[in-house]
Amino acid sequence: MGIRFDERQIYNMQVSRLKDLNKRLAKLFENSRDKTLSELLKYRASITRGGIIRASKEERLIELIKNINREIADLTGKSYRAIQNDFIKAYESTYYSEAWAIEKSVNLELGLSASYSLNMPALNEKAIQAAFDKRIGGLLLKDRTNRTKTTLQYLVQEAVGQNIIEGQTIKQMDRNLKYINKAMNAGFKNTQRIARTEVLKAYSIGQEEATIEAERSGVQFNYIWSAALDNKTRPDHAAVDQTEAILDKDGNPSWVVGGVRMSSPRIPVAETGGSAEAAQVINCRCRRLNLPFGIKPTSRTAKTKEGQWVEVNGDLTAKEWIKKEYGK
């Protein structure tokens, strides 16, 4: 089992982390939806009592909207902190695991008689913050969660208004959650997308930092772009699969992917922002293989059209597999 296997395990560790994060985010959204419904039911109950004047109804409606906005702000704040926390864990665990994988490959696969150690420096708070502050499409995580908050507040307010306009009874509203569910589902899917991109971005940055430190210790690398071998891989990413990075005058690796220069999957060299950059980053599942001293992997995994993952030849490209297996 070589460096490709070890790096795949590191990647899979972060995917498992992401699955757990998504479960926690789903629970946050479920709780928020229930609280929003509760606020709506309290409002409906208050205005169905006799003797309520119009001004009082309007005041209660304003209070309802304020409570909903407060709940959505609390929801997105908790989501932000959950993603931030898992970003840091993913970054740290990738950095140290990648160092271990490099040391292992140098010692075991090259058959060195002496035990080789990278003596990796510990990550500090400044390095972690710098990694967290890398932008996607010109936006920080806080910018994107604020966008989610604003959009979700609008959608839920619209949903609440729809229930009020239709004049549903309390029992009808309890059964018919389609408007609020639709708004919350849209917010959750967007937050899921943000979480996936952030956690896997942390993985890529952790990899990069580990290889930079290894190079300082004298390790030489070949860098290979490795796309997922299935029919969901973007054509731009399949096009660079199995290609070696171009090195600049300082030895920094990069690829041009769909017109965007990237040092790793999800990491643009220059954070120019815009839709072209975001299109190559968001939901990307590719990996960068850091192969010390020219070690060449002999196999990789691919997904069949039946949904099974199988071992295939290490030289097989995404374009070749997608054409062979999926006829595309």
N, C-alpha and C positions, 0 to 999 in steps of 0.2 A: 504494500500500500504506500503510494508515493505522495508527493507534494500536492498533486491535483486532488487526491482523495482527502487529504487533511484540510485543504482550503475549502473543499465542498462541505466538509463537516462544520467548519467555522461558519460558512454561509447558512447552512441548515440550522445551526444554533440560533442565528439571528431571525430566521424565518419562524422558528418555534416561539421565540420571544415575541415576535409580531402577532402570532396567533393568540397568545395569552393577552397581549395588549388590546387586541380587537374585542376580546370577550369582555374586558373591563370597560372599554369604551361603549360597547353595546349596552351594558348594565347602566352606565351613566345616562345614556339617551333614553333608555326605558324608564328609569326613575323620573327623568325630567318630563317625559311625555305624560306620565301619571300625575305629576304635580300640576302641569299645565291644564290637564283635564279637570283636576280637582278645583282649580281656580275658576274655570269656566262654569262648572256645576254650581259653585257657591254664588257666582254672579247671577246665573239663571234663577237660582232659588230665591235670591234677594229681590229680584224685580218681579217675581210672580206673586209676591205678597200684595194684598190690597192697599190702596192709599199711597203708593209710591209716586211722587210727582216726577215730572220729566227731568227737572234739574238734578234731582237725586239720582235718577237712572244714569244721567250723563256722568255724574261724579263717580259712580260705581264702575262705569265702563272705563273711565280714565284710570281708576285704581287697578282694574283688571289688566289693562295694557301695561301699566307700570310693573305689576307683579310678574307678568309674563316676560317682559324685557329683562327684569332682574334675574329670573330663573334661567333664561337663555344665556345671559352673561356669566352666571355661575357655572352653567354646564360647559361652556366653551373654555372658561378659565380652568376648570378641572381637567378637561381634555388636553389643553395645552401643557399643563404640569405633568400629566401622565406621559405624554409623548416626549417631553423634555427629559424626564427621568429615564425612560427607556432608551432614548438617544444616548445619554451618557453611559449607561450600562453596556449598550451595544458597542460603542466606541472603545471603551476600556477593555472589554472582553476580547474584541477583535484584535486590538493592538497587541495584547499579551499572548493570545493564542497564535497569532501570525508569527510572532517572534519564536515561539516554541516550534511551530511547523518548519520554519526556515532552519533553525538549529538542527532539528531532527533530520531534515533532508540532506544537509551538509555532512553530518556525521555518519548517517546510516547509508545513504544512497551513494555517496562518493567514497565510502570506506576509509575515512580518515582514521589514522591510528590513535590520535589524541582527541580528547573530547573538546569540541569547538563551542565556545560560548559567545553570544552577541553582547552580553553585558548591557542590556537595554536600559536606558534611563526610565525612571518612573514618570508617568504622565502627571503634569501639574495642572492647576486650575486654569492658568492662562491658555494652555494648549487645548483644554476641553472647551473653553469658551470660544476660542478661535474656530474650532471645528463646528460648534453649534451655530455660530454666526454666518456660516457659509450660506449664500442665498440660492434660491431656486427660482428661475424666471424673474430675477431681480427682487424677490421678496424673501423676507425672513419668515420663520415659522410663526412668529407673533402676528405679522402682517396677514398671513393666510388664515390663521384662526380668527382674527378680527373680521376678515371678509366673511367667513363662515357664520360668525355671530350676527353680523348685519343682515345677511341673506336669510338666516334662520328666523331671526326676529320678524322680518317682513313676512315670511311664509306662514309662520304660526299665527301672526296677527290676522293675516288674510284668512287662515283656516278658522280662527275664532269668529271673525266677521261673518263668514259663510254660515256657520252654525246659528249665529244670532239672526241673520237675515232670513234663514229658512224657518225660523221660529220653532225649532225642534223642542219637544218636551225633554225633561231631564232623562227619562228612560230611553227616549230615542237617541239622545246624545251619548248615553252610556253604551248603546249598541253600535252606533254609527260613528266610528273614529276615523273615517277615511281621510278627512281633510288634515287632521292633526298628524295622523300616521304618515301621510304623504310628505308633509313638511319635515317631520322628524327623520324619516327614512332618507330624504335628500341630504339633510345635514349629516347624518351618520355615514352615508356613503362617501361624502366629501372628506369627512374626518378620517375615515379608513384610508382613503387615498393619500392624505397628508401623512398619516402614521407610517404607512408602508414606505413612502418615499424617504421620510426622515430616518427611520431605523436602518434602512439599507444604505442611505447616504452615510450614516455613522459607520457602518461596516466598511464602506469603501475608503473613508478617511482614515480609519484605524489601520487598514491594510497599507495605505500609502505611508503613514507615519512609521510603521514597523519596517518597511523596506528602506526608507530613507536612513533610519538608524543602522540597519544592517549594512547598507552601502558604506557608511562611515566606518564600519568595522572591517571593510574590505571585501564584502560579498558582492559579486557581480550578477546581474539579473538579465534574463530575457523576459519581456512583458508581452503577454498574449491576451487579446480580448476574447472572452468566452461567453457566447450568447446561450440562452436556454434553447435546447433542441426540441421544440414543439411548435405547433401552428399558431401560437399567440405572439411569437417573437416578431418585432417590427422589422420590416424590410431593411431599413437603415442599419439596424443592429445586426441582422443576419449577414449583411454585406461586409461587415468588418470582422465577423467571427473568425477566429483562428489566425488573425493577422497580428504581426508584431508591431509594437509601438514605434513611432518615429521619435528619435531622441534629438533634443535641441542641443545647442552648443554647451550647455551645462549638464547634459546627460539626463534631463527630465523627459519622461515618456509622455506621449499623447497620441490620440487618434482623431481624425476628422470624421464625425458621425452625423450624417444628414446636414452637413455644412457647419456643425458646431465642433470646435476643438475641445477634446475632453482628455483629462489625465487619467481618469478611471470612469467606469459606469457611474452616472449620477453626479460627476464632478467636472463641470466646465472649467477650462483653464482660465478664462476671463469671464467674470460674472457680468455679462452684458445685459442679461434680462431678456424679456420678450417671449413671445409664444414659441418661436423656433427653438430656443434653449429649453423651455419647459417641456416641449413635446418630446425631447430626447431624454429627459430626466424622470418625469413623473411616471410611476409604476414600472420603471425599468427593472428587469430581473437579471441582467447580465452581471458577470464577474470579471475582475482582472486577475489573471494568473501571474504570479511572481515566481519565475523559475530560476533558482540559483545555479550559477555556473553551467548554464546550458542544459540542465536536466530536462528531458523531454517525456511528458506523460504518454503512456501507451493506450489509455482508454478514457472514455467519458460516458456520461449517461444521456439517454435520449428517451423521449416520450412517444409511445406508439399511438396510432389512431384509436386503439382500444383503451388507452389511458394508462398503460403499464410503462414503468420506467425500466429500461434495459441498458446493459453495457454495450458500447459500440467502439469501433476503432478510434484511437485518440486523434487521428488526423481528419476525421470526418467533420465537414463544416455544416453549419446550420442550413445554408442554402441547399446543400446536397441532401441532407436528411429530410427537410421539408418537401422537397421535390419528390424524393423517393417514397416517403411514407404518406404524404398528404396530397401529392399530385399538384402542388402549387408552384 
